[in-house]
């Protein structure tokens, strides 16, 4: 099985940053099939364009643009059939970097395909800090990464806790059509739950209230659509489920700390 050292990925790496224990790379995937391999360090992969199939001990997963993956130290996997123009942003962390912040590697999952919108939005912000890369970027990236790792530990603990079946059903329901105007009593009826119980227990499993969670899902979707310059901001807003552009811009700025136009201009340079 092939072993890849720090900063090595199958494809063409265009940009790389080395930040005292962190390695950030921006890679175009050009290899049709990559056999079983593992990496020297724990790392995140953020699919920024296109899509790919990834296989491992837990099966094969479709990974379109916007997918966030975490592989712990020496976790084996393989990759198949990247679409034309597929790109990945990788962030590797050495064991020494984890030790510096008193972080325990076994506390993190061996592998995770991350659906949590809060964690994914953090990675969009980390990626944005590299385009362009300024003097303050290392500090910002390290702070955002620590937030992301804290979220990841929480996700592992939640995954180890048995969840009611309605949690998965509700998440699928909310993600299915973000243009829909959701009504609490109707969602509760579909799940055969009392609205008060659903409203009270929702934050326990989703980390925030209904409104905030749906707004995060909408902004997450918009971040993929913003890569298409042919779409106006109004079209991105509507396709992401926002009622109008002004609401979209307010929510985007609240979560991403910059406006959608500025974000688009930065990542598409």
Residue frames as qw, qx, qy, qz and C-alpha x, y, z in Angstrom:
[[0.000, 0.889, 0.458, 0.000, 0.00, 0.00, 0.00],
 [0.431, 0.502, -0.022, 0.749, 1.41, 3.37, -1.00],
 [0.422, -0.660, -0.360, 0.507, 2.37, 5.89, 1.67],
 [0.285, 0.758, 0.171, 0.562, 2.15, 9.63, 1.01],
 [0.465, -0.217, -0.347, 0.785, 4.33, 12.05, 2.98],
 [0.016, -0.698, -0.341, 0.630, 3.33, 15.55, 4.03],
 [0.201, 0.643, -0.170, -0.719, 1.96, 17.62, 1.15],
 [0.003, 0.169, -0.860, -0.482, 1.75, 14.71, -1.30],
 [0.621, 0.372, 0.485, -0.490, -1.51, 14.09, -3.17],
 [0.490, 0.192, 0.730, 0.435, -2.34, 12.42, -6.47],
 [0.294, 0.869, 0.390, 0.073, -2.78, 15.20, -9.01],
 [0.455, 0.442, -0.009, 0.772, -1.32, 18.62, -9.73],
 [0.380, -0.713, -0.392, 0.440, -0.83, 20.84, -6.70],
 [0.319, 0.755, 0.179, 0.544, -1.00, 24.50, -7.71],
 [0.131, -0.749, 0.243, -0.602, -0.63, 26.23, -4.36],
 [0.764, -0.272, -0.528, 0.254, 0.89, 25.18, -1.03],
 [0.177, -0.783, 0.243, -0.544, 1.32, 26.89, 2.33],
 [0.709, -0.084, -0.608, 0.347, 3.41, 25.63, 5.27],
 [0.280, -0.734, 0.054, -0.617, 2.45, 27.07, 8.67],
 [0.087, -0.453, 0.727, -0.509, 4.50, 25.52, 11.49],
 [0.286, 0.025, 0.910, -0.299, 2.80, 22.13, 11.65],
 [0.587, 0.558, 0.452, -0.374, 0.03, 22.82, 9.15],
 [0.205, -0.156, 0.668, 0.698, 0.24, 22.16, 5.41],
 [0.509, 0.596, 0.380, -0.491, -2.43, 23.57, 3.09],
 [0.226, -0.156, 0.725, 0.632, -2.53, 22.50, -0.55],
 [0.592, 0.515, 0.154, -0.601, -4.82, 23.21, -3.50],
 [0.304, -0.220, 0.864, 0.335, -4.81, 20.25, -5.91],
 [0.667, 0.325, -0.229, -0.630, -6.41, 19.42, -9.24],
 [0.693, -0.116, 0.707, -0.082, -7.30, 15.71, -9.42],
 [0.463, 0.577, -0.461, -0.491, -6.09, 14.27, -12.71],
 [0.036, 0.241, -0.969, -0.036, -5.69, 10.54, -11.94],
 [0.633, -0.143, -0.448, -0.614, -8.66, 8.34, -12.95],
 [0.879, -0.369, -0.284, -0.100, -8.01, 5.67, -10.30],
 [0.030, 0.650, -0.619, 0.441, -5.89, 5.85, -7.16],
 [0.732, -0.141, -0.666, 0.012, -5.38, 2.50, -5.42],
 [0.677, -0.685, -0.262, 0.068, -5.36, 1.95, -1.66],
 [0.460, 0.415, -0.301, 0.725, -3.02, 4.37, 0.10],
 [0.470, -0.780, -0.370, 0.182, -2.63, 6.28, 3.34],
 [0.220, 0.828, -0.114, 0.502, -1.13, 9.60, 4.43],
 [0.479, 0.159, -0.563, 0.654, 1.49, 10.50, 6.99],
 [0.029, 0.013, 0.427, -0.904, -0.73, 13.01, 8.81],
 [0.186, 0.618, 0.718, -0.263, -4.36, 13.50, 9.78],
 [0.064, -0.112, 0.300, 0.945, -5.95, 15.79, 7.22],
 [0.455, 0.584, 0.463, -0.486, -9.13, 17.34, 5.90],
 [0.230, 0.100, 0.644, 0.723, -10.08, 17.30, 2.22],
 [0.307, 0.607, 0.355, -0.642, -12.53, 19.92, 1.00],
 [0.452, 0.328, 0.671, 0.488, -13.84, 19.30, -2.55],
 [0.022, 0.535, 0.083, -0.840, -14.04, 22.78, -4.06],
 [0.518, 0.465, -0.270, -0.665, -15.09, 21.84, -7.62],
 [0.509, 0.244, -0.770, -0.298, -16.24, 18.80, -9.58],
 [0.830, -0.302, 0.227, -0.411, -16.65, 15.51, -7.75],
 [0.304, 0.432, -0.848, 0.032, -15.03, 12.16, -6.99],
 [0.890, -0.298, -0.267, -0.220, -15.76, 8.71, -5.57],
 [0.011, 0.594, -0.711, 0.376, -13.86, 7.76, -2.43],
 [0.876, -0.181, -0.412, -0.174, -13.71, 4.25, -1.02],
 [0.033, -0.538, 0.698, -0.472, -12.52, 2.89, 2.29],
 [0.088, -0.016, -0.963, 0.256, -13.30, 0.35, 4.99],
 [0.283, 0.382, 0.594, -0.649, -16.77, 1.91, 5.36],
 [0.542, 0.602, 0.586, 0.025, -17.77, 1.68, 1.70],
 [0.369, 0.217, 0.364, 0.827, -17.72, 3.98, -1.33],
 [0.011, 0.740, 0.418, -0.526, -18.97, 7.58, -1.04],
 [0.385, 0.678, 0.347, 0.521, -19.94, 10.07, -3.72],
 [0.397, -0.566, -0.172, 0.701, -18.17, 13.35, -2.99],
 [0.347, 0.767, 0.347, 0.413, -19.48, 16.31, -5.02],
 [0.237, 0.456, -0.162, 0.842, -18.33, 19.92, -4.70],
 [0.450, -0.596, 0.108, -0.656, -18.83, 21.11, -1.12],
 [0.914, -0.250, -0.318, 0.017, -17.95, 17.73, 0.43],
 [0.112, -0.760, 0.539, -0.346, -15.74, 17.85, 3.53],
 [0.928, -0.058, -0.365, 0.041, -13.82, 14.72, 4.55],
 [0.296, -0.771, 0.522, -0.212, -11.56, 13.96, 7.50],
 [0.900, 0.126, -0.404, 0.104, -8.98, 11.15, 7.53],
 [0.593, -0.759, 0.269, -0.007, -7.12, 10.40, 10.70],
 [0.114, -0.697, 0.689, 0.165, -3.51, 9.30, 10.81],
 [0.022, -0.270, 0.933, 0.235, -2.76, 6.46, 8.35],
 [0.632, 0.321, 0.548, -0.445, -6.43, 5.75, 7.56],
 [0.270, -0.079, 0.772, 0.570, -6.36, 3.78, 4.24],
 [0.517, 0.624, 0.371, -0.453, -8.64, 4.70, 1.30],
 [0.413, 0.066, 0.633, 0.651, -8.79, 4.87, -2.49],
 [0.275, 0.581, 0.104, -0.759, -10.27, 7.23, -5.10],
 [0.454, 0.293, 0.770, 0.340, -12.13, 6.74, -8.38],
 [0.246, 0.598, 0.613, 0.454, -13.33, 8.68, -11.43],
 [0.114, -0.522, -0.209, 0.819, -12.82, 12.39, -10.73],
 [0.426, 0.805, 0.414, -0.012, -15.04, 14.61, -12.85],
 [0.515, 0.485, 0.096, 0.700, -13.44, 17.09, -15.23],
 [0.005, -0.683, 0.089, -0.725, -12.15, 20.06, -13.28],
 [0.748, -0.585, -0.313, -0.006, -12.28, 18.36, -9.88],
 [0.258, 0.590, -0.434, 0.629, -10.26, 20.21, -7.26],
 [0.720, -0.542, -0.422, 0.100, -9.53, 19.57, -3.60],
 [0.018, -0.768, 0.358, -0.531, -8.24, 21.78, -0.81],
 [0.820, -0.211, -0.494, 0.195, -6.31, 19.79, 1.80],
 [0.211, -0.789, 0.350, -0.458, -5.31, 20.81, 5.31],
 [0.815, -0.012, -0.537, 0.218, -2.82, 18.48, 7.04],
 [0.419, -0.803, 0.248, -0.344, -1.93, 18.59, 10.72],
 [0.502, 0.351, -0.742, 0.272, 1.17, 17.01, 12.21],
 [0.689, -0.447, -0.551, 0.145, 1.13, 15.09, 15.49],
 [0.430, -0.090, -0.301, 0.846, 3.32, 17.84, 16.91],
 [0.179, -0.313, -0.154, -0.920, 0.73, 20.48, 16.09],
 [0.662, -0.478, -0.482, -0.319, -1.94, 18.45, 17.91],
 [0.680, -0.300, -0.470, 0.476, 0.37, 18.03, 20.93],
 [0.222, 0.191, -0.122, 0.948, 1.05, 21.78, 21.02],
 [0.422, -0.314, -0.072, -0.847, -2.64, 22.40, 21.69],
 [0.282, -0.119, 0.841, -0.446, -3.04, 19.34, 23.95],
 [0.760, 0.214, -0.103, -0.606, -5.32, 17.62, 21.43],
 [0.529, -0.213, 0.820, -0.046, -5.65, 13.84, 21.56],
 [0.290, 0.257, -0.680, -0.623, -5.73, 12.17, 18.12],
 [0.095, -0.196, -0.976, -0.025, -7.77, 9.13, 19.31],
 [0.198, 0.469, 0.532, -0.677, -10.52, 11.58, 20.32],
 [0.396, 0.473, -0.255, -0.745, -11.13, 12.24, 16.61],
 [0.897, 0.246, 0.275, -0.243, -12.88, 9.84, 14.22],
 [0.613, -0.166, 0.613, 0.469, -10.80, 7.57, 11.99],
 [0.133, 0.187, 0.598, 0.768, -12.80, 8.83, 9.02],
 [0.198, 0.603, 0.563, -0.529, -15.71, 11.21, 8.58],
 [0.135, 0.408, 0.517, 0.740, -17.74, 12.51, 5.65],
 [0.092, -0.321, -0.488, 0.806, -18.94, 15.64, 7.38],
 [0.015, 0.625, 0.652, 0.429, -22.50, 16.87, 6.85],
 [0.289, -0.716, -0.420, 0.477, -22.62, 19.37, 9.72],
 [0.354, 0.821, 0.220, 0.389, -23.10, 22.82, 8.11],
 [0.335, -0.933, 0.121, 0.051, -21.36, 24.71, 10.92],
 [0.683, -0.403, 0.452, 0.408, -18.13, 22.77, 10.40],
 [0.612, 0.422, 0.471, 0.474, -18.35, 23.05, 6.62],
 [0.107, 0.965, 0.143, 0.194, -18.84, 26.82, 6.82],
 [0.503, -0.772, 0.293, 0.256, -15.68, 27.04, 8.93],
 [0.681, -0.083, 0.530, 0.498, -13.78, 25.30, 6.14],
 [0.399, 0.770, 0.350, 0.354, -15.15, 27.65, 3.54],
 [0.178, -0.981, 0.078, -0.015, -13.73, 30.46, 5.70],
 [0.659, -0.481, 0.443, 0.372, -10.36, 28.68, 6.04],
 [0.635, 0.343, 0.501, 0.478, -10.22, 28.26, 2.27],
 [0.173, 0.933, 0.227, 0.221, -11.14, 31.92, 1.82],
 [0.431, -0.849, 0.197, 0.233, -8.19, 32.93, 4.03],
 [0.651, -0.191, 0.511, 0.527, -5.82, 31.49, 1.42],
 [0.366, 0.438, 0.549, 0.610, -7.28, 33.61, -1.40],
 [0.528, 0.628, -0.468, 0.328, -5.46, 35.89, -1.06],
 [0.791, -0.332, -0.371, 0.354, -3.01, 34.81, 1.63],
 [0.019, 0.874, -0.112, 0.472, -2.20, 37.80, 3.86],
 [0.204, 0.447, -0.659, 0.569, 0.00, 38.45, 6.88],
 [0.502, -0.238, 0.475, -0.683, -2.93, 37.77, 9.22],
 [0.792, 0.098, -0.425, -0.427, -3.95, 34.54, 7.45],
 [0.484, 0.145, -0.826, 0.251, -1.87, 32.09, 9.56],
 [0.125, -0.026, 0.638, -0.759, -3.44, 33.36, 12.79],
 [0.639, 0.110, 0.019, -0.761, -6.94, 33.28, 11.29],
 [0.713, 0.174, -0.628, -0.259, -6.48, 29.79, 9.82],
 [0.310, 0.104, -0.850, 0.413, -5.18, 28.32, 13.08],
 [0.306, 0.034, 0.493, -0.814, -8.07, 29.84, 15.04],
 [0.723, 0.164, -0.176, -0.648, -10.69, 28.59, 12.58],
 [0.608, 0.192, -0.769, -0.048, -9.09, 25.12, 12.52],
 [0.051, 0.062, -0.807, 0.585, -9.25, 24.86, 16.31],
 [0.555, 0.130, 0.242, -0.785, -12.96, 25.73, 16.11],
 [0.730, 0.241, -0.466, -0.438, -13.42, 23.07, 13.41],
 [0.428, 0.174, -0.863, 0.204, -11.61, 20.40, 15.45],
 [0.229, 0.003, 0.646, -0.728, -13.74, 21.21, 18.49],
 [0.701, 0.202, -0.034, -0.683, -16.83, 20.73, 16.32],
 [0.640, 0.279, -0.690, -0.190, -15.40, 17.45, 15.00],
 [0.115, 0.109, -0.879, 0.450, -14.87, 16.03, 18.50],
 [0.466, 0.137, 0.421, -0.766, -18.47, 16.95, 19.27],
 [0.716, 0.274, -0.349, -0.540, -19.65, 15.18, 16.12],
 [0.452, 0.206, -0.865, 0.073, -17.81, 12.02, 17.15],
 [0.124, 0.015, 0.766, -0.631, -19.40, 12.10, 20.61],
 [0.607, 0.232, 0.132, -0.748, -22.84, 12.63, 19.05],
 [0.645, 0.291, -0.611, -0.356, -22.25, 9.77, 16.61],
 [0.285, 0.117, -0.909, 0.280, -21.47, 7.48, 19.54],
 [0.320, 0.156, 0.589, -0.726, -24.78, 8.46, 21.15],
 [0.172, 0.360, 0.882, 0.250, -27.79, 6.62, 19.84],
 [0.198, 0.135, -0.042, -0.970, -30.07, 9.10, 18.08],
 [0.566, 0.404, 0.588, -0.414, -33.80, 8.74, 17.56],
 [0.506, 0.296, 0.670, 0.455, -34.75, 7.80, 14.00],
 [0.205, 0.900, 0.383, -0.025, -36.57, 11.09, 13.54],
 [0.279, -0.765, 0.232, 0.532, -33.27, 13.03, 13.66],
 [0.348, -0.142, 0.701, 0.606, -32.02, 11.55, 10.38],
 [0.251, 0.610, 0.718, 0.221, -35.45, 11.81, 8.78],
 [0.017, -0.932, -0.235, 0.274, -35.75, 15.46, 9.72],
 [0.299, -0.601, 0.405, 0.621, -32.25, 16.32, 8.46],
 [0.327, 0.151, 0.770, 0.527, -33.03, 14.70, 5.10],
 [0.133, 0.783, 0.607, 0.030, -36.35, 16.56, 4.98],
 [0.124, -0.889, -0.030, 0.440, -34.74, 19.94, 5.62],
 [0.299, -0.454, 0.566, 0.620, -31.99, 19.40, 3.05],
 [0.486, 0.356, 0.761, 0.241, -34.30, 18.05, 0.33],
 [0.211, 0.693, 0.429, 0.540, -35.77, 21.40, -0.71],
 [0.355, -0.314, -0.315, 0.822, -34.38, 24.54, 0.87],
 [0.099, -0.210, -0.288, -0.929, -36.77, 26.70, -1.17],
 [0.436, -0.530, -0.696, -0.209, -39.69, 25.30, 0.84],
 [0.241, -0.540, 0.279, -0.757, -41.19, 27.39, 3.65],
 [0.436, -0.098, -0.871, 0.204, -41.08, 24.98, 6.58],
 [0.525, -0.540, -0.018, -0.657, -43.84, 24.99, 9.20],
 [0.084, -0.381, 0.821, -0.416, -43.00, 23.55, 12.63],
 [0.676, 0.012, 0.513, -0.528, -46.36, 21.92, 13.30],
 [0.844, 0.416, -0.166, -0.295, -46.32, 20.22, 9.87],
 [0.401, 0.519, -0.736, 0.165, -42.80, 18.89, 10.38],
 [0.317, -0.258, 0.757, -0.510, -43.80, 17.60, 13.82],
 [0.815, 0.178, 0.247, -0.493, -46.85, 15.88, 12.36],
 [0.731, 0.496, -0.451, -0.127, -44.73, 14.18, 9.66],
 [0.296, 0.414, -0.789, 0.344, -42.40, 12.89, 12.37],
 [0.676, -0.469, -0.542, -0.171, -45.25, 11.93, 14.71],
 [0.459, -0.122, -0.471, 0.743, -43.87, 14.23, 17.43],
 [0.130, -0.881, -0.411, 0.196, -45.37, 16.98, 19.54],
 [0.387, 0.797, -0.005, 0.463, -44.20, 20.41, 18.26],
 [0.382, -0.867, 0.248, -0.202, -43.06, 21.46, 21.76],
 [0.860, -0.316, 0.351, 0.195, -40.94, 18.31, 22.15],
 [0.751, 0.454, 0.205, 0.434, -39.46, 18.75, 18.67],
 [0.144, 0.898, -0.077, 0.409, -38.60, 22.40, 19.29],
 [0.563, -0.765, 0.291, -0.118, -37.09, 21.65, 22.72],
 [0.844, -0.249, 0.423, 0.218, -34.94, 18.70, 21.61],
 [0.685, 0.707, 0.051, 0.169, -33.86, 19.98, 18.18],
 [0.073, 0.894, -0.408, 0.168, -30.80, 21.92, 19.52],
 [0.720, -0.456, 0.523, -0.032, -29.58, 18.81, 21.37],
 [0.819, 0.141, 0.507, 0.230, -29.07, 16.96, 18.08],
 [0.556, 0.700, 0.243, 0.377, -28.43, 19.81, 15.63],
 [0.573, -0.111, -0.142, 0.799, -26.38, 22.20, 17.77],
 [0.048, 0.078, 0.009, -0.996, -28.65, 25.22, 17.26],
 [0.468, 0.407, 0.513, -0.594, -32.27, 26.17, 16.72],
 [0.631, 0.504, 0.583, 0.086, -34.41, 25.52, 13.63],
 [0.329, 0.937, 0.066, -0.100, -33.93, 28.91, 12.02],
 [0.173, -0.797, 0.532, 0.226, -30.17, 29.02, 12.45],
 [0.607, -0.115, 0.759, 0.203, -29.74, 25.48, 11.15],
 [0.597, 0.635, 0.482, 0.091, -31.76, 26.11, 7.99],
 [0.167, 0.965, -0.148, -0.138, -29.89, 29.38, 7.37],
 [0.378, -0.586, 0.670, 0.255, -26.58, 27.50, 7.64],
 [0.647, 0.216, 0.708, 0.183, -27.80, 24.91, 5.11],
 [0.454, 0.849, 0.269, -0.009, -28.82, 27.67, 2.70],
 [0.019, -0.909, 0.375, 0.179, -25.52, 29.54, 2.98],
 [0.564, -0.308, 0.731, 0.230, -23.64, 26.24, 2.57],
 [0.640, 0.486, 0.573, 0.162, -25.50, 25.61, -0.70],
 [0.272, 0.957, 0.036, -0.093, -24.86, 29.15, -1.90],
 [0.333, -0.732, 0.514, 0.297, -21.10, 28.69, -1.47],
 [0.583, 0.053, 0.732, 0.348, -21.09, 25.99, -4.14],
 [0.428, 0.760, 0.476, 0.109, -23.33, 28.00, -6.49],
 [0.059, -0.942, 0.103, 0.313, -21.16, 31.11, -6.16],
 [0.502, -0.341, 0.614, 0.505, -18.43, 29.34, -8.12],
 [0.427, 0.486, 0.652, 0.396, -20.62, 29.67, -11.22],
 [0.125, -0.306, 0.010, 0.944, -20.06, 33.23, -12.44],
 [0.122, -0.268, -0.648, -0.702, -22.96, 32.86, -14.87],
 [0.350, -0.657, -0.668, 0.007, -25.36, 33.00, -11.91],
 [0.042, -0.659, 0.096, -0.745, -26.20, 36.44, -10.53],
 [0.018, 0.128, -0.733, 0.668, -26.32, 36.94, -6.78],
 [0.618, 0.015, 0.160, -0.769, -30.12, 37.09, -7.02],
 [0.815, 0.155, -0.471, -0.299, -30.18, 33.72, -8.82],
 [0.415, 0.194, -0.797, 0.395, -27.84, 32.22, -6.23],
 [0.272, -0.126, 0.514, -0.804, -30.06, 33.58, -3.45],
 [0.764, 0.056, -0.025, -0.642, -33.25, 32.05, -4.87],
 [0.768, 0.217, -0.596, -0.086, -31.59, 28.72, -5.74],
 [0.294, 0.192, -0.767, 0.537, -30.27, 28.51, -2.16],
 [0.335, -0.533, -0.774, 0.065, -33.74, 29.02, -0.69],
 [0.151, -0.331, -0.300, 0.882, -33.60, 32.70, 0.29],
 [0.276, 0.753, 0.571, -0.175, -36.66, 34.86, -0.33],
 [0.334, 0.938, 0.028, 0.085, -34.60, 37.77, -1.68],
 [0.672, 0.450, -0.281, 0.517, -31.04, 38.93, -2.25],
 [0.124, -0.710, 0.322, -0.614, -30.90, 41.28, 0.73],
 [0.837, -0.435, 0.197, -0.266, -31.80, 38.47, 3.16],
 [0.941, 0.198, -0.100, 0.254, -29.20, 36.26, 1.49],
 [0.404, 0.624, -0.309, 0.594, -26.47, 38.90, 1.88],
 [0.435, -0.669, 0.304, -0.520, -27.32, 39.50, 5.56],
 [0.948, -0.259, 0.151, -0.104, -27.22, 35.79, 6.42],
 [0.839, 0.379, -0.153, 0.360, -24.07, 35.23, 4.37],
 [0.170, 0.699, -0.351, 0.599, -22.21, 38.08, 6.10],
 [0.653, -0.584, 0.253, -0.411, -23.35, 36.88, 9.51],
 [0.970, -0.152, 0.188, 0.018, -21.93, 33.39, 8.97],
 [0.836, 0.318, 0.064, 0.442, -18.99, 34.00, 6.64],
 [0.410, -0.696, -0.028, 0.589, -17.82, 37.41, 7.95],
 [0.099, -0.293, 0.443, 0.841, -17.72, 38.78, 4.39],
 [0.609, 0.435, 0.130, -0.650, -20.23, 39.41, 1.61],
 [0.839, 0.231, 0.490, 0.049, -21.03, 36.89, -1.16],
 [0.562, 0.821, -0.058, 0.081, -19.61, 39.13, -3.91],
 [0.091, -0.821, 0.557, -0.090, -16.32, 39.59, -2.06],
 [0.709, -0.249, 0.659, -0.039, -16.12, 35.87, -1.34],
 [0.813, 0.491, 0.309, 0.042, -16.81, 35.00, -5.00],
 [0.366, 0.894, -0.246, 0.082, -14.23, 37.49, -6.25],
 [0.326, -0.701, 0.630, -0.072, -11.59, 36.09, -3.86],
 [0.724, -0.128, 0.677, 0.000, -12.02, 32.39, -4.62],
 [0.751, 0.548, 0.358, 0.089, -12.33, 32.81, -8.39],
 [0.028, 0.894, -0.343, -0.286, -9.19, 34.91, -8.88]]
